Structures are given as C-alpha cells and as structure tokens.
Amino acid sequence: MTAPEGRGAHAAPTPAAGGTGEDGLRFGYGTNGFANHRLDDALAVVAELGYAGVALTLDHDHLDPFAPGLAGRVAAVARRLDQLGLGVVVETGARYLLDPWHKHAPTLLHDDPARRIEFLRRAVRVGADLGAEAVSFWAGVRPAAVAPALAWERLIAGCATVVDAADAAGVRIGFEPEPGMLVEDIAGWRRLHSALGAPACFGVTLDIGHCRCLEPWPVPDCVHEVAAHLVNVQIDDMRRGVHEHLEFGTGEIDFPPVLGALRDVGYRGLVAVELPRHSHAAPTVAARSLDFLRAAAVAAPHERTSAAVAPHQTPPRLLCSASTDAPATPDVADTDRRVD
C-alpha cells in the first residue's frame, strides 16, 4: 500500500479547529465506542461534533485488515479523514478479530503468536498509509500454562518484530500498559523499552484511566513521568483498583490538572476518548465527552501543582479488581479482564 497524496508515514498532525482545546490540546474519539455504526458514519459524527481526530480500532466492521481489497479501502478512509479534517491513531484492541472463540487471542504471549504478529504488521502498514500519528498495541494477558520468564521472552521477540516493521515504515509505536496484562504499568513499559534496546520508534500509549487504576503517583505526575516517550493518549474516567472505563465525572479523576500536565509537557498528539462500552449511545456520549473536555481544558492550571515524582522509581504492585466483563478471580494477571 502507498500513502495517498497529502498523507504519509511522516505526515504532521492536522488539527481540526473544533476539537482543539485550550493551548492546542487535540481531542479525539475512539471508534471502538461506535461499534454499532458504519465506519464512514462514525467518522462523520465525530467530525460534526467537533473532534480533531479518531482513534481507529481495526476490526471486522471498521477497516478489517484481513478482508479483501485492503489497499483500496485504506485509501478511501485516508481520503475521508482528509475531507473531514481528522487526525488518526491506529488502535489494535479488537476483541474477536483474530479468534471468534477467545477474546484478544492469540497475543504475543501464546504458543503460536503468528496471527497476532501478522495483524500488527498490517496495522503498521495501515498506519503508514493513513498518515497515523501512532500505532498502538499491548502485551496481552499471560496464559496460565506459560511461565512468566517465557512470556517475557515471547513479548520481547514479538515486539522486536513490530519495531522492525515500524522502523521500515516510518511509523511511531505507542505501547500501552494495560491492567491485568504482562506489562500493566509505566515501570513495566520502561523494562520492555530497555530490553528492546530503547528503539526511537517505541513510545508509550498512556491511558489516563489506567493511571488512576493502578499507578502509584497522582495522574498528572504519570504524564510527566512518560513525557519524553508519549505518542498517544487515551482518556476516560476510572476508580482506584477497578479497571472499568467510565464516562467523565463518574469516576475519581480530577481532569483539569491532567490536561494541564499534557499541555505543560508539550504533548500535541490526539487525546482520544476511550469508552468502548458505550456504543449503544455513541453520539450522545461523544457529545457529552467533548463538552466535558473543553470545560476541563479551560479550567486546567497553567503550571504544575502536583508533587514531584522520583524518575524511574519502581511502582508497588496494585491488582485491579474485575471489570464488568467477568467475575473476580484471585490473580488479575492470569485473567483477561480488559474492558476496552
């Protein structure tokens, strides 16, 4: 696939005025929160509401990377994004795209990760052709039969393959720490980044809700902690110790300081709403979310007020309780409890 005219792997973000908040914050919305819409309709609604971009989850109904005619379909989406003035990041968290029986399987940690690796390679190519600001992925939950050391070896090997593909395509990777997965926090991302040799294209996707769920620092400090590597931001509300993506104002996060931190570190990528359980009311929820974020951006402090963070400190482990997907089990690391 080749990049359509006007877009490409190194294309700079193109802010849409309506979705740009105070001091250049660029708000987007995740298409996994529009699962009941056709992709073209979802893009149109997001643009009309005033968002600056989309976090596009490649899935069976939203730009399936395994369906025929991929190059043509990608080119059509790229043209539509240009017409609507939307930036884009590519997300890879589709639940049953690779296996109709097992959610998110296979991951890079399974005995045969070939289909996951091929999916991620295709995602990188799609990202390059869309001019995506980043391509995001995660580790996966360690299968019970796979020893931790072996799971780690498999993760490094799989990520190295994706890094090679991203380097060749000129695409930035945003690796997402995910509660309950093998890499679930910022400390785990740092360990993986180091094990891979600190490749320049290997950045971090930071989910603001996850910071509240399990990181040891105040949420704004998490932003500062990863600022040098931050390439993608997902935003949602959440409660401490519970991995459940909530609408803004229904969890525990104070958002003006978070948006102030993003502004302070000079982040100019998309800040995309991540509410995958809200597709039943997607237009209404998306409209509410943008109103909330705009108000929070206006109220954001103009200098950092949170406590200083010791760089590279190892966080204490905090297990998140079960999501609404499944009943609680003793070890979250061995159970897929991802709600997005």
Stockholm file with secondary structure:
# STOCKHOLM 1.0

chainA/1-340         MTAPEGRGAHAAPTPAAGGTGEDGLRFGYGTNGFANHRLDDALAVVAELGYAGVALTLDHDHLDPFAPGLAGRVAAVARRLDQLGLGVVVETGARYLLDPWHKHAPTLLHDDPARRIEFLRRAVRVGADLGAEAVSFWAGVRPAAVAPALAWERLIAGCATVVDAADAAGVRIGFEPEPGMLVEDIAGWRRLHSALGAPACFGVTLDIGHCRCLEPWPVPDCVHEVAAHLVNVQIDDMRRGVHEHLEFGTGEIDFPPVLGALRDVGYRGLVAVELPRHSHAAPTVAARSLDFLRAAAVAAPHERTSAAVAPHQTPPRLLCSASTDAPATPDVADTDRRVD
#=GR chainA/1-340 SS CCCCTTCCTTCCCCCCGGGBCGGGCEEEEEGGGCTTSCHHHHHHHHHHHTCSEEEEECBTTBSCTTSSCHHHHHHHHHHHHHHHTCEEEEECCCSSSSCSSSTTCSCTTSSCCHHHHHHHHHHHHHHHHHTCSCEEECCCCCCTTSCHHHHHHHHHHHHHHHHHHHHHHTCCEEECCCTTSSSCSHHHHHHHHHHTTCCTTEEEEEEHHHHHHHCSSCHHHHHHHTGGGEEEEEECEEETTEEEEECTTSSSCCHHHHHHHHHHTTCCSEEEECCTTCGGGHHHHHHHHHHHHHHHHHHCCSSCCSCCCCTTCCCCCCCCBCCTTSCCCSCGGGSCCCCC
#=GC SS_cons         CCCCTTCCTTCCCCCCGGGBCGGGCEEEEEGGGCTTSCHHHHHHHHHHHTCSEEEEECBTTBSCTTSSCHHHHHHHHHHHHHHHTCEEEEECCCSSSSCSSSTTCSCTTSSCCHHHHHHHHHHHHHHHHHTCSCEEECCCCCCTTSCHHHHHHHHHHHHHHHHHHHHHHTCCEEECCCTTSSSCSHHHHHHHHHHTTCCTTEEEEEEHHHHHHHCSSCHHHHHHHTGGGEEEEEECEEETTEEEEECTTSSSCCHHHHHHHHHHTTCCSEEEECCTTCGGGHHHHHHHHHHHHHHHHHHCCSSCCSCCCCTTCCCCCCCCBCCTTSCCCSCGGGSCCCCC
//
